[in-house]
Each structure stands twice: as C-alpha cells, then as structure tokens.
Amino acid sequence: MSMPPPEQPEPSSAPGGQTSPAARFLVGPGNGSALPSAVLSPNAAAAYLGCDRKTVYAAVERGELPSLRLGRRIFIARATLDRLLAGEQR
C-alpha cells in the first residue's frame, strides 16, 4: 500500500515564512504580496473575525455587513471589519 506524498507548505513572502489561515483567501494583486489586502473574500473575513463563513454570508444577505457584489463574487472591506470589531456603527 502506497502512502501519499507529504503536503508541501505554500510559499510565502511574509517575514519568517509565516502565513495566516486567511492568506489564501485574500483578494489583491498577485496574492503573493507581503502587504495585507484592503478587501477580503467572505471566507477571509470569517477567518479574520473568527467565525464561520456561513455567519458572514448571512450577515451580508441581511445587510448587516456592508459589502460589494460584482457578479457572483462578494468583497468586504477590511476597514469595515475593523470598525465592527471596535464596536463602531457604520
């Protein structure tokens, strides 16, 4: 019985080779940039907030989480999430 090859870590340009769980969902030029993206996908927003992605999608659908929809894609501003975490109103 053959064992599958070990998973290789994804390359990272971040200092020390560290990547966040949300890094693969960041929306931005090249996606290999060490700079954080100003816009997140719903999956990255969920990782950033520490909640389930279904919670983010539901909040977007209810209008509780401001977002931009382009076709089928949803974009959420990181600044919006920071204000939400700080307890500020829109």
C-alpha contacts under 8 A as a table, 3 or more apart, distances in Angstrom:
res1	aa1	res2	aa2	distance
11	P	17	G	7.52
12	S	17	G	5.37
12	S	18	Q	6.85
12	S	19	T	6.51
12	S	32	G	6.82
13	S	17	G	6.42
13	S	32	G	6.44
13	S	33	S	6.55
13	S	34	A	5.60
14	A	17	G	5.36
14	A	18	Q	5.85
14	A	19	T	6.69
14	A	33	S	7.83
14	A	34	A	5.02
15	P	18	Q	6.47
15	P	34	A	7.96
19	T	23	A	6.19
20	S	23	A	5.16
21	P	24	R	7.04
21	P	47	A	6.99
22	A	25	F	5.42
22	A	26	L	6.57
22	A	43	N	7.45
22	A	44	A	4.77
22	A	45	A	7.88
22	A	47	A	5.68
22	A	48	Y	6.94
23	A	26	L	5.37
23	A	44	A	7.44
24	R	31	N	7.70
25	F	40	L	7.17
25	F	41	S	6.18
25	F	43	N	6.47
25	F	44	A	5.18
26	L	31	N	6.69
26	L	36	P	7.83
26	L	37	S	6.19
26	L	39	V	7.29
26	L	40	L	5.42
26	L	41	S	6.46
26	L	44	A	6.26
27	V	31	N	6.63
27	V	37	S	6.18
27	V	39	V	6.03
27	V	40	L	5.66
27	V	41	S	6.60
28	G	31	N	5.41
28	G	37	S	5.65
28	G	38	A	7.94
28	G	39	V	7.40
29	P	32	G	7.87
29	P	33	S	7.45
30	G	33	S	6.42
33	S	36	P	7.51
37	S	40	L	6.85
37	S	78	R	7.76
38	A	77	A	5.92
38	A	78	R	5.34
38	A	79	A	7.30
39	V	75	F	6.14
39	V	76	I	5.55
39	V	77	A	4.54
39	V	78	R	5.62
40	L	43	N	7.83
40	L	44	A	5.63
40	L	45	A	5.81
40	L	75	F	5.72
40	L	76	I	5.18
40	L	77	A	6.20
40	L	78	R	6.42
41	S	44	A	5.18
41	S	45	A	6.08
41	S	74	I	6.30
41	S	75	F	5.25
41	S	76	I	6.27
42	P	45	A	4.92
42	P	46	A	6.11
42	P	53	R	6.42
42	P	56	V	6.19
42	P	57	Y	6.69
42	P	74	I	6.74
42	P	75	F	6.92
42	P	76	I	6.92
43	N	46	A	5.15
43	N	47	A	6.39
43	N	53	R	5.45
43	N	56	V	7.97
44	A	47	A	5.04
44	A	48	Y	6.05
45	A	48	Y	4.92
45	A	49	L	6.06
45	A	53	R	7.79
45	A	56	V	7.27
45	A	76	I	7.20
45	A	78	R	7.77
45	A	81	L	7.61
46	A	49	L	5.11
46	A	50	G	5.75
46	A	51	C	5.08
46	A	52	D	5.70
46	A	53	R	5.02
46	A	55	T	7.68
46	A	56	V	6.10
47	A	50	G	4.97
47	A	51	C	6.44
47	A	52	D	7.64
47	A	53	R	7.81
49	L	81	L	7.58
49	L	85	L	7.91
51	C	55	T	6.77
51	C	56	V	7.72
52	D	55	T	5.39
52	D	56	V	6.98
53	R	56	V	5.14
53	R	57	Y	6.32
54	K	57	Y	5.06
54	K	58	A	6.04
55	T	58	A	5.15
55	T	59	A	6.16
56	V	59	A	5.11
56	V	60	V	6.20
56	V	65	L	7.67
57	Y	60	V	5.13
57	Y	61	E	6.21
58	A	61	E	5.07
58	A	62	R	6.15
59	A	62	R	5.15
59	A	63	G	6.14
59	A	64	E	5.01
59	A	65	L	5.35
60	V	63	G	5.11
60	V	64	E	5.96
60	V	65	L	4.86
60	V	66	P	6.54
60	V	67	S	6.68
61	E	64	E	7.67
62	R	65	L	7.74
63	G	66	P	6.37
66	P	76	I	6.93
66	P	80	T	7.36
67	S	74	I	6.64
67	S	75	F	5.62
67	S	76	I	4.74
67	S	77	A	7.10
68	L	74	I	5.73
68	L	75	F	5.10
68	L	76	I	6.49
69	R	72	R	6.75
69	R	73	R	5.64
69	R	74	I	4.51
69	R	75	F	6.28
70	L	73	R	5.33
70	L	74	I	6.48
70	L	75	F	7.98
76	I	80	T	7.27
76	I	81	L	7.89
77	A	80	T	5.26
77	A	81	L	6.81
78	R	81	L	5.13
78	R	82	D	6.23
79	A	82	D	4.95
79	A	83	R	6.20
80	T	83	R	5.22
80	T	84	L	6.21
80	T	90	R	7.93
81	L	84	L	4.91
81	L	85	L	6.14
82	D	85	L	5.12
82	D	86	A	6.14
83	R	86	A	4.97
83	R	87	G	6.28
83	R	88	E	5.29
83	R	89	Q	7.35
83	R	90	R	7.71
84	L	87	G	5.21
84	L	88	E	5.83
84	L	89	Q	7.15
85	L	88	E	7.65
